[in-house]
Amino acid sequence: MMLDIKNLKVSFQNSKGSETEVLHGINLSINRGETLGIVGESGSGKSVLSLATIGLLPANAKITGEILFQGNNLLTMSEKQLCKLRGANIGLIFQEPMTALNPAMKVGKQIAESLRLHTKISRKEAQQAALQLLEMVKIPDAKRKMECYPHEMSGGQRQRVGIAIAIALKPDLLIADEPTTALDVTVQAEILDILDELVTELGIALILISHDLGVIARIADKTLVMYHGNEMEHGETADILRRPTHDYTKKLLAALPRRTRLDFDNVPFAQGELK
């Protein structure tokens, strides 16, 4: 099992010493080559779950349970050990890549520096690897775009750069936190297709976080539905979309735009918009 989370609870302590629990016993698992979708509205605890997984919650967070990554409990690791895992073994794609990219540095150099920071390759080798990564995430005219600053690129291209950086060290697990929220529908579909191809080609495990069940339906093998820090449903995406058991999931399905609301009983998940 690549990642196995057991009875994860997260609470935050305020200045007066009282605690507020925001995750109430979450369980999930994912294997290599799989995509797990985590869906829920804002405030459901999706991002807290992802940050807990990579050890980036603030100091006032209290975490109980287990987060087993390749058999090792991340909750017992030191910050130094977690730093080695981030990037090299676990990659993170942010919702808005401008928050992760240096606005004063050309994108090619940013990718190359990330590679040289963790490996012993030369500057020339890093530049070549950066170009290959941009081509892998389908940046048009990648060689020229290597010399661009983030503000000179479109939102979709910046997100592709963010994906390139996240996969540069060939991580085993990739966490994509709302990676398509700020993008138009066409670009959104292209980004999801890229992520889906990376799972197949690199054999990584992908956790895709979204508030949009339509996004999750497109590429996720399994889905976890969350609401107010609770696990509503968890299982095969096809089963959840075709036969939802919880009223909250049914409401999420009903909220899909009419033109994208599909008949999940008749549309095979290997075709069209569904996997």
Secondary structure as UniProt FT lines:
FT   STRAND          3..13
FT   TURN            15..16
FT   STRAND          19..30
FT   TURN            32..33
FT   STRAND          35..39
FT   TURN            42..43
FT   HELIX           46..53
FT   TURN            54..55
FT   TURN            59..60
FT   STRAND          61..69
FT   TURN            70..71
FT   STRAND          72..73
FT   HELIX           74..76
FT   HELIX           79..85
FT   TURN            87..89
FT   STRAND          90..93
FT   HELIX           97..99
FT   TURN            103..104
FT   HELIX           107..118
FT   HELIX           123..136
FT   TURN            137..138
FT   TURN            140..141
FT   HELIX           142..145
FT   TURN            146..147
FT   HELIX           150..152
FT   HELIX           155..167
FT   TURN            168..169
FT   STRAND          173..177
FT   TURN            179..182
FT   HELIX           185..202
FT   STRAND          205..210
FT   HELIX           213..219
FT   STRAND          222..227
FT   TURN            228..229
FT   STRAND          230..236
FT   HELIX           237..242
FT   HELIX           247..254
FT   HELIX           258..260
FT   TURN            264..266
FT   TURN            269..270
FT   TURN            272..273
//
